[in-house]
Amino acid sequence: MAALELFNTLSGKVERLEPVGAPALRMYACGPTIYDYGHIGNFRTFLHVDVLRRFLRQQGVAVEHVMNVTDVDDKIIRNAKAAGKPIAEYTARFEKAFFEDMEALGIERPEHVPRATEHIAEMVTLIEQLAAKDIAYQTEDGSWYFRIARFAEYGKLSKKDLEGMEDGARVDADEYEKDAARDFALWKAAKEGEPSWQTVLGAGRPGWHIECSAMATAILGESFDLHAGGEDLMFPHHENEIAQSEAASGRTFARHWMHVRFLLVEGKKMSKSLGNFYTLRDLLLKGHRASAIRYLLLSVPYRHQMNFTFEALGAATNAIERLRTFHQRMLRGGFAAGVVDATVTAATAKSASEFTAALANDLNTAEAAAAISEMVRAANSAADAGTLGGENAAEVLRVLMLFDEVFAVLEDRDEELTRAALKWAEAEGRTKDAAPELVLKLALSDAEIEALVEERTEAKKARNFARADAIRAELLAKGVVIEDSKDGARWKRK
């Protein structure tokens, strides 16, 4: 079993990550705010957290993983109001889409997925604890704020210089860009047209930051092993989580902090105004494979900024195709029993060792993916020469499974997932966004085409020529041409 060394944002050092005081490693990772579809930058973070939990489990470490769902905040309220829908109805659509996208990318579902609106009571209790210590205070409008001047260690995660902080200055927004710290909202007094809860704090709703603290401590306890999220959350969100949690409990909130770096697209910051903003569904509709997107987003280690390019996505697609072809070759077998190729034996052992060592070294996914390449080359060469033995192939397959337990790209579900994306696009009225050749290729499966061709044949026999012509027209509209011959009807895709 390899010990995992992971960079800790809090200490600024690479440190051993292991469970403390419990049999399972307790980790909290900030989940989605369900106001829109998740973009590839979001999913890069979720994917690296997925690799972390998969590798820990592979090394025999049990994991208790919490990922929250933020289903009430400023953005949600604004967007739901613009759409003219109740909050619950509006968020249900995007929550469903998020978990569909998670599944498409092979991201395992955490053990706990709490919604913010299900933990209002815990948030109120936490704010009461802070109020009892005179760290939370109420304003004239009935809102409650955290007095950051009362928490001496504020800024220890983000390492921001807060000497110029103005005592008592407040910010009501959930997110803000300014470097200067401000007392932040714990509880926002009720406003007309916004969701609210009647509590001992008064009618209102929680601030964004208190949600994560309450859900994390409710499930994992006041102190746990790891907190993860994107680097954009480090300040103010994670800094505020630490302040309010530790001020209330007097204990270390999370011992280890993991932050995944930003993603660029073709060298630029992802932005809708630049036309380089992509959700997973956008890419699937362009004909790209979910497995290739997963592989590419994991190809750069989490602490390095990644530049997402379509050239690299094409290379990832080719790399997966080669791996799958190699995997099938090893599965087919037919290799000589009792024959052992020493070169393959050495390459396989080396690949297995380097794969585990790379991930144990701060989750170096780039080196881990590269580690198996020598084994693949050696096994292919031996198979071509007829010197690959059955024992060699069995050991190669074992290492491939070691690789796939973490990277999860060998199972081919790409066409199924693309079909699902097309169905979604049709339901959303977005078929025009799909690549035309993709719509034609996947509009009908081979089995569905065969069934229609058979129905057409039977219609002609029954002299129902109107139905036969309608089927021909339907198939033609979906890119399938029927050719009649003396031997029967044949079909081909255009």
N, C-alpha and C positions, 0 to 999 in steps of 0.2 A: 504494500500500500504506500503510495506516494503522498507526502505531506504537501498541501497546497500553500504556496507563498503568494500573497496577494497585496497589491499596493493599497495602503490605508490613507485616504485623503486627509483624515483627521491628524494623523501623526506625520504624514509626508514621507513614510517609509514603507518598503515592502516587508510585510510581516506574515507570520504563519496564521492561517485561518483555521480555527477548530472550534467545536462546540464547548461552551463553558457552563457547567452546572446543570446540564441536561443531556440526555442520550442523543438528541437530534440537534443539528445546527439550526438555530432559529434565525430566519432572515426575513426582512421586509423590503419589498421593492415597490416604488411608486408606480401605480398602474395608470390606466387611461382616464382622461377627462372626456366623457362621452358626449361631446358637442358636435363632432364631425367624424369622418373616416380617418383612421390612423394613417400617417404617412411613413415613408421608408426610414426617415430619421428616427421616429418613434420606435419602429420595429427593430432597428439596429440595437437599441438598448435592450428591448425585451429578448432578443436573440442571444445577446451575450450573457444575460442573466440565466437564460435557458441552458447555455453551455456550462455555466458555473454549477447549476444544480445537477445537471447530467453527470458532470465529471466528479463532483463530490459523491454522488451515489455510486458511480463506477468504482470509486476508491473505498467504498464501504462505509461512507458517512451518511447517516440518515438526515433528511432535510425536512424542516417544517417551514414552509414558504407561504408568506402572506403577500398578496397583491391586491391593493384596494381598487375600487371603481369609484371615481368621483362623479356623482350624479346630481350634484347641485353646486354651482359656483357662478361667478359673474358671467363667464362666456356662455354657459348653458342657458342662463336666464335671458341673456340678450338674444341669443339665436332662437330659442323657443318662442320668445315674444314676436320676433320678426317672422317666424313661420306660422304664427297664430295657433300654436298647439300647447297643451298642458305639458309641464316639465316631464312628467312620467312617460307620456306618450312619445315625446320628442327623444328622450334619452334611450328608450327601449330599442328603437331602431338602430342606433349607433352602438349600443352595447352588444346587440345580436351580431352586427357586422364585425365588431372587434374580435369576438371570440371565433367567428368563422375565419377571419384572417389569421388569428393565432394558430388555429388548427391547420390551415393551409400551409403555413410556414413551418409546421412541425414543432411549434412551441408548446411544451407541456403545460397543462393547467395546474396552477399552484394548489397546495392543499387547502388554502383559505382564500376566498375572493369576496371580501365584505364590501357592501355598498355604504357610502357615507350616510345616506338617509336612514340607514338601519341602526346607526350608532349615535344618534342625537343625545341620548341619555348619558352616554359615557363622555361625550364632549362637554355637556353641561357640568358634570361632576368635576372634570379636569379644570374647567374655568372657575368653579367654586373653590377648588383647592388653591388656585392662584390668587383669587380674591381674598381668601383668608390670610394670605401672606402679604397682602397689599401690593402684589405684583400685577394683578389685573385690576383695572379701574373702569368705572362706568361714566360715560359722558352724558350730557344733558338730553341727547336724543334717545338714550336707552341702549346704545351700543357699548360693548366692552372691549378694552384694548389691553395689550401686554406692554408693561413699562420696561423697555429693554435696558434702561439705565440701572435697573435693579438686578440685572444678571451680568456679573462682572466678566464672564467668559464669552460674552457675545462677540462673534466674529472668529472664533477659534477654528471653525471648519473652513470657511472661505478665505481666512487670513487677511481680511480687509482691515484697513486702518480706520478706526471709527472714533478717533480722538475729537474730531470736529462735530460729533453727534450733538444735535440740539435736543435737550431734554424736553419731553412733552410734545414734540412734533409728531403728528400722526399721519398714517396713510390708510385709506379705506380700501383701495384696490387690492385684489388678491395677488397680482403680479406687478412688479415695478422694476424699472431699469436703473434707477439712480443708485450710485454707489453709497450715498449717505443713508444710514439706517434711520428708520422711523418706528415709533410705536405702531404695532400692527393690530389689525382687527381680529379679535377672538370670536366675537358674536355681533352680528349686524342687526340693528333694530329693524323691525318689520316696516316694509314700504308697500304702498299700494301696487298691486300687480305682480308682486314677488311672493314666492312660497315662504311660509313662516311656520314656526312651531311655538306653541304656548308653553313656557317653562318658568322656573323660578327666577331665571335671569331676565324675564320679560319676553314678549313676543318677538321672534326674530329667526335668524338662521345662522349657521356657523360660518366663520371665516374659513378659507381654504386650508390654512396651515394647521389649525386645530384638528381637522378631520384625520389627517394621517397619524398624528400623535395619539389620538384617542383609539383609533382602530389598531394600531401597532401594539400599544400597551394592553388593550383589552384581550388580545389573542396571544401575544408573545410574552407579556409581562413588562414590568417597568424598565428592565435592562435585558438586552438580547445581543446576539452575536454580530449581525451584519445588517446594514441598511444600504440599498442600492438604488440607482436612478441615473438619469442623464445629467451631464455636466451643467445644463441650463437650469437645473433645479437646486444647485448647490447654494446659491443666494438669490432670493431670500428664503426660499421654501425650506430647505434642509436646515439652514441656520436657525430659522424660527422654530422648527420642530425641536431641535436640541434645546433651545432656550426655554420654551414652555414646558417641555417634558422634564428636564432636569431641575428646573426651578420648582416644579410641583413635587417631584419625588426625592430630590437630593441624591439621585443615583445617575450613573452614566447611562444615557439613553441607548445608544448603539456603540459597541466597542470598535467596530470596523466599518468604514464607509467606502463604497465602490462607486465610481462615477464613470460613465461611458461618454466618450468625447463626441463632438458634433460630426455631422456628415455634410460634405459638400456635394454638389451635383455638377459634373463637368467643370470643376474648379471654382464654382460660385456658390454662395449661400443659397439654399433652397428657398424659393419665393414664388408665390403665385404671380406676382407682377412680372417676374422674369420668365415665366412659362416653364420653369424647371421643377415644379412642385408635383411630386408623384405619390399617390397612395399605392398600396399593393394592387388594388383593383385596376388602377390606371395601367400598370405594367402588364398585368395579365391580359387586359383587353388589347394591348399592343402585340400580344403573341409571345411574351416572355414567360418562362417557366417559374413556378413558385420555388422549386428546388434550387434552381440557379440563383434566384434572388436570395434565398437563405444562405447558400454557399458563398456568394459574393459579399454579403453583409457581414459574414463571419471571417472573411479572408484577411481583414486588417485587425490586429489586436485592439481590444477595447480602449486602451489608453492612448491610441494614436488616432488623429483625425483621419477620416476616410474620404477619398474622392470617388464618388460613384460615377462611373461612365458606362455608356452603352457598349463600348468596345470591351470593357472588362466584363460586362454581363454576358456578352457573347463568348468570351473566353471561359467564363464559369460554366456556361451551358455545355461547351465542348469538353471541359474537364469532367463534368458529371457523366456525360455520355461515355467517355472512355472508362471511367470507374465502373459504371453499370455493365458495360460490355465485358470488362475484365472479371467482374463478379460473376456474371453468367457463365463465363468460360470456366471458372473454377468450380462452379456448381455442377456443370455438365459432367465433370469427371472424366473417366476413361483413362486416367493416368496409371502408369504401371505400379502394381503393388510391390512392396519390398524395395523400391528404388528411391534413393534419397539423393537429391542434388545439394551438395555442400554449400554452393554459392547461395542458393535460395534459402537454405537453413540459416545461414549467417545474416543474409539481408532481412529475413523475416524477424529474427530476434532483435536486430538493430532497429528496425522500424518500430517495433512494439515498445522498445525501451525509450527511443527518442520521442515517440508520440506522447507517452505519459509524462516524460520529463518536461516537454514543451508546455503542456497544460499546467503542470505543477509549478512552472515558473511564470507566475502572474498571468495565467491563461493566454499563453502565446499561441493563438489559433493559427497564425500564419505558419509557424514552424511545425505545429502539430499536423496540419494538412500536408505539408511538404514531406513529413517524415515517412509516409507510406510509399512515396514515389519510387524509392530505390527497390523496395520489395516488389512493386508492380512490374518494374522493368526486368528484374531478375527472374520472376516467375513466368512472365511472357516469353522471355528468351529461352528459358528451359523448356517451356511447353512447345515452342516452335521447333526446338532441337530434339524433342522426344525424351528429354532427361528429367522431366518433372515427375516426381513420384506421388503416389496417393497421399502419403504422410505429409509431403510438402504442401499439397493442395489443401489438406485439412488445416494445417497450421496457418496458411495464408488466409483462409476463410475466417479463422479465429481472430486474427489481427484486423481483418476487414470489419468484423463485427464490433471489435473494440473501437475502431474509428467511427463506425456508424452509430454506436450508442450515444456518441456526443454530437456528430455532425448531422446525422439523420437525413441523408440524401439518396440512399441506394434504392429505396422503394419508389417505384415510378407511378405517381398519382397525378402527373402533370396534366394529362389530357382531361381527366375527371375534374380537376380544379379549374381548368380553363372553361370547361362546359358550364360549371357552376357560375363562373364570372359572367359568361354570356347570358345565362338565365337572369342573373341579377341585373345586367345592363338592359335586358328587354323589359323587365318589370319597372325599372327606373326611367325608361325612355332614353337610354344612353347607348343604344346599339350603334348609333352613328359614330361613337368614339372608338368602336372596336375596329381592328384591322380588317378590311374587307375579305382578304384571303382567309382569315381566321373564321369569320362568320360562315363562309362557304364550306370550309374544311370540317367544321365542327357542328354545323347546323343539324346534320343527321349522322348518326353512327352507322357503321356498315350493316349492323343487324336491322336498324330501322329502314335503311334503303332496301335491303333484301325483302323485308316484309311488304313494303310498298310496291316493289316490282312484282312480287308474287300476287298481291291484290290486283294489280293492273292486268296480269295474265288471266286471272280468274274472271275479271270484269269483261275482258275481250271474249272469253269463251262464252260468257252469258250474254254477249252482244250488247253489253252496257258500255257503249263506246264513249258516252259522255263522261262516265267515271274514269275510264281508261285515259282519256285525253286530259282530264283534270289532274290525274296522278303524274302524268308525263310533265305537265306544266309546273306542278308543285316541285318536282324533282329538279327541273331545269332552273327554276328560280333559286334553288339552293345549291346550284353548281354541279348537278348530276345529270349526265346525258345517257339516255337509253338508246340502244341500238338493237333493232329487231333483226333476227336472222332465222334461217330454217331450223336452227338448233335451239331457238328460243331467244328470250330477251337477255341482253348483256348490258351492263352499266359501267360507267367510269366517271370519275370526278373531273370537272374542267380544270 
